[in-house]
Amino acid sequence: MHHPVLLNEVLNLLDIKTGCRYIDATVGEGGHTKAILSMDAKVLGLDRDSSQIERLAKHLHDDDNLTLTVANFSEIAKVAKKNGFVEVDGILFDLGLSWDQLGAKGVGLSYRKTQEALDMRLDEEEELTAEQILNTYSEKELYDLFARNSEEIRASDIAKSIVHQRKSRKYKTVRDLNLTIDTVMGKNAGKTYSRIFQALRIEVNNEFENLKKGLSGAMELISKTGRIAVISFHSLEDRIVKQFIKEHGMKQINKKVVQGNRLLSFEKPAKLRVFSL
Ligand SMILES: C[S@@+](CC[C@H](N)C(=O)[O-])C[C@H]1O[C@@H](n2cnc3c(N)ncnc32)[C@H](O)[C@@H]1O
């Protein structure tokens, strides 16, 4: 069961109104979308993972206020225009993955699923996999990737160890990568697993570039009074959002960043920024 993150805060700060139009750029399991629909508003829901859209379409097929489509939010402007969603009242980006995807997608997104293949693609049409990165990137490229996408302090040692390890055995499963991290970190591997898996997932799915394109597209689509809400889950994503707001002279509605509830593990790292033209 998925719990939408910062639900009340999103609804309040996006100022959801009956009859108005919203885009949920990361519709996922539909937690936020269902709440918006319950207020008699219209929603265009996007997700790049077709299995998320298929599942949601089965539950919500008879809601005339909902349009669902498989799409990368980097193309939000094109997709929205095609569906007649221009001058919209609000757009939500709830970044990252849903708990279901981490557990059930079976593509090596979680370091806990040790038997899974190191794939990590949310969209099977894309070509680059985590396995290819681990088996072909140079030591320098691996170091840059870990440093850029996770700020892992032992990035250099881990990159070196990967290049050494693959000379005798290529990377195939999550377990292979965990063993390399264990070799470098010993008993202190804890958060390094999360950081290295996050860094690879960001690279495979081109997450930072997509976010920048998605925000630019969203800016084209909102009405004069429309609002954009972004929930991010790590400081690197939040930095992109903060910079975007500054560079484009947008107005942040919530003066202080809204933080996830520290008592809820799924919400704790969340940060919400809502802004307008
Ligand atoms: C945290 S979940 C969203 C959960 C949703 N708000 C809910 O309440 O059920 C993030 C979703 O965004 C999707 N996603 C990630 N990157 C995307 C992108 N570039 N374009 C479209 N969807 C994306 C993921 O597949 C995932 O379903």
The ligand as a Tripos MOL2 file, in Angstrom:
@<TRIPOS>MOLECULE
LIG
   27    29     1     0     0
SMALL
NO_CHARGES

@<TRIPOS>ATOM
      1 C1          7.5120    8.5410   -5.7750 C.3       1 LIG1
      2 S1          6.6580    7.8620   -7.1270 S.3       1 LIG1
      3 C2          5.2050    8.8110   -7.2480 C.3       1 LIG1
      4 C3          4.1340    8.3740   -6.3010 C.3       1 LIG1
      5 C4          2.8190    9.0720   -6.5290 C.3       1 LIG1
      6 N1          2.8890   10.4890   -6.2340 N.3       1 LIG1
      7 C5          1.7550    8.4190   -5.6890 C.2       1 LIG1
      8 O1          1.2310    9.0710   -4.7700 O.co2     1 LIG1
      9 O2          1.4410    7.2630   -5.9190 O.co2     1 LIG1
     10 C6          7.5610    8.4560   -8.4880 C.3       1 LIG1
     11 C7          7.0370    7.9950   -9.8280 C.3       1 LIG1
     12 O3          7.6540    8.7860  -10.8280 O.3       1 LIG1
     13 C8          7.9500    7.9810  -11.9380 C.3       1 LIG1
     14 N2          9.0270    8.6540  -12.6680 N.ar      1 LIG1
     15 C9         10.3190    8.7630  -12.3470 C.ar      1 LIG1
     16 N3         10.9730    9.4820  -13.2650 N.ar      1 LIG1
     17 C10        10.0600    9.8570  -14.1950 C.ar      1 LIG1
     18 C11        10.1190   10.6270  -15.3870 C.ar      1 LIG1
     19 N4         11.2670   11.1560  -15.8080 N.pl3     1 LIG1
     20 N5          8.9980   10.8200  -16.0850 N.ar      1 LIG1
     21 C12         7.8100   10.2920  -15.6590 C.ar      1 LIG1
     22 N6          7.6870    9.5330  -14.5420 N.ar      1 LIG1
     23 C13         8.8110    9.3330  -13.8160 C.ar      1 LIG1
     24 C14         8.3220    6.6490  -11.3540 C.3       1 LIG1
     25 O4          8.1400    5.6250  -12.3040 O.3       1 LIG1
     26 C15         7.3480    6.5480  -10.1770 C.3       1 LIG1
     27 O5          6.1780    5.8800  -10.5360 O.3       1 LIG1
@<TRIPOS>BOND
     1     1     2 1
     2     2     3 1
     3     2    10 1
     4     3     4 1
     5     4     5 1
     6     5     6 1
     7     5     7 1
     8     7     8 2
     9     7     9 1
    10    10    11 1
    11    11    12 1
    12    11    26 1
    13    12    13 1
    14    13    14 1
    15    13    24 1
    16    14    15 ar
    17    14    23 ar
    18    15    16 ar
    19    16    17 ar
    20    17    18 ar
    21    17    23 ar
    22    18    19 1
    23    18    20 ar
    24    20    21 ar
    25    21    22 ar
    26    22    23 ar
    27    24    25 1
    28    24    26 1
    29    26    27 1
@<TRIPOS>SUBSTRUCTURE
     1 LIG1         1 GROUP 0 **** ****
